[in-house]
Amino acid sequence: MTRTPEEAVRGLWRTVAARDFDQLGAWVTDDCLYIDMPVGATLAARGPVDIAKRLGVGLTGLAAYDNHDGLLVADGDAVMYEHSETWTFGTGESFVLEFATVHRVRDGKVCLWKDYWDYAAIMNHAPAAWVEGLAGADTSWVYDATADLERAARG
């Protein structure tokens, strides 16, 4: 099956919105890098299994999670996606987090996924117990992608 870069990114985000992390492998390559840019390349995840673990740190414990589609712009294998997410915690707190996400697509799957968002927005709106829980979260997914990003920048 051949997908356009736009189809690959939209499929990925439908899967994330459903929090169906077991299906990430259908949308990301085995060597896909996922990087939350506000926390840096040293805390990246690589591959569908570890990306699922990484996403689970933030999203699994939420009472509700909604992804709101926005502008999607593609240029060859590069896709930028402006969107927002509503995070609702079990204690009732809720807030909207704005994103700009950069993707690279190879053979119909996302091979690079960089999220840009406001770290302070999460820290200012999340309940203290959720923030404290981050300290004990599974970090087996951590991959240092610094060298990968440097190689990519050099072309």
C-alpha positions in Angstrom: 0.0 0.0 0.0 1.4 3.4 -1.0 0.3 6.4 1.0 1.0 10.1 0.4 2.9 11.9 3.1 -0.4 13.7 4.0 -2.3 10.4 4.3 0.5 9.0 6.6 0.4 12.0 8.9 -3.4 12.1 9.1 -3.5 8.4 9.8 -0.9 8.8 12.5 -2.8 11.5 14.2 -6.1 9.6 14.0 -4.3 6.7 15.8 -2.9 9.1 18.4 -6.3 10.8 18.9 -7.8 7.3 19.6 -4.8 6.6 22.0 -4.5 3.3 20.1 -0.8 3.2 20.6 -0.6 -0.5 19.7 -1.3 0.6 16.1 1.5 3.1 15.8 3.6 0.6 13.8 1.1 1.0 10.9 2.0 4.7 10.7 5.7 5.1 11.8 8.8 3.4 10.6 10.7 1.0 12.8 13.5 3.6 13.2 11.1 6.6 13.5 12.4 9.3 15.9 9.9 11.1 18.1 11.1 14.2 19.7 9.3 16.6 22.0 11.4 19.6 21.1 10.8 21.6 24.4 12.5 18.8 26.3 15.2 18.1 23.7 16.7 15.4 21.6 18.3 13.6 24.6 14.8 12.5 25.7 13.6 11.2 22.3 12.0 7.9 21.5 12.8 5.6 18.6 10.5 3.1 16.9 6.8 2.4 17.4 7.1 0.4 20.7 9.2 3.1 22.5 7.1 5.9 20.9 4.0 4.3 22.4 5.7 4.2 25.8 6.7 7.8 25.5 3.2 8.9 24.5 1.7 6.9 27.3 3.7 8.9 29.9 1.6 12.0 29.1 -1.6 10.7 27.6 -2.6 7.3 29.1 -3.6 8.7 32.5 -5.9 11.4 31.1 -9.6 11.1 31.6 -10.1 12.5 28.1 -7.9 13.5 25.2 -8.9 15.2 22.0 -6.8 16.2 19.0 -8.2 19.1 17.0 -7.2 19.2 13.4 -5.6 22.3 12.0 -3.5 23.4 9.0 -1.5 20.6 7.3 1.1 21.7 4.7 3.2 19.2 2.7 6.3 19.7 0.6 7.5 16.4 -0.8 8.2 14.1 2.2 8.0 17.0 4.7 4.7 17.6 6.4 3.9 20.3 8.9 0.8 20.0 11.0 -0.6 22.8 13.2 -3.1 21.4 15.6 -4.2 21.6 19.3 -5.0 19.0 21.9 -7.4 19.2 24.8 -6.1 17.4 27.9 -8.6 16.5 30.6 -7.4 15.1 33.9 -9.3 12.8 36.2 -9.5 15.5 38.8 -11.4 17.8 36.3 -8.6 20.1 35.1 -8.7 20.7 31.4 -6.6 22.8 29.0 -5.8 23.2 25.3 -2.2 22.7 24.2 -1.2 24.2 20.9 1.2 22.3 18.6 3.2 22.7 15.5 4.5 19.3 14.4 7.1 18.6 11.8 7.1 15.2 10.1 9.3 13.4 7.5 7.7 10.5 5.6 9.5 7.6 4.0 7.7 4.9 2.1 4.2 5.9 3.4 5.2 6.0 7.1 6.4 8.8 9.3 10.2 8.4 10.0 10.7 11.7 11.9 8.2 13.4 14.2 9.1 16.6 16.1 6.5 18.2 18.3 6.8 21.9 19.2 4.6 23.0 22.2 4.7 25.2 25.3 6.2 23.3 28.2 5.0 25.9 30.7 1.4 25.4 29.5 1.4 21.8 30.8 3.2 22.7 34.0 0.8 25.6 34.7 -2.4 23.6 34.0 -1.7 20.0 35.0 -2.6 18.9 38.5 0.3 18.5 40.9 -0.2 14.8 41.3 0.2 14.3 37.5 3.4 16.4 37.4 4.8 14.5 40.4 3.9 11.2 38.7 6.3 12.1 35.8 9.3 11.5 38.2 8.3 7.8 38.5 7.3 7.3 34.9 8.7 4.5 32.7 11.8 5.9 30.9 12.9 2.7 29.2 12.0 4.5 25.9 14.6 7.2 26.2 16.8 7.6 23.2 19.4 10.3 22.6 18.7 11.6 19.1 21.2 14.4 19.2 23.6 12.8 16.7 20.6 11.8 14.4 19.4 15.4 14.3 22.9 16.7 13.6 23.2 14.3 10.7 19.8 15.3 9.3 20.7 19.0 9.5 23.9 18.3 7.4 21.7 16.5 4.8 
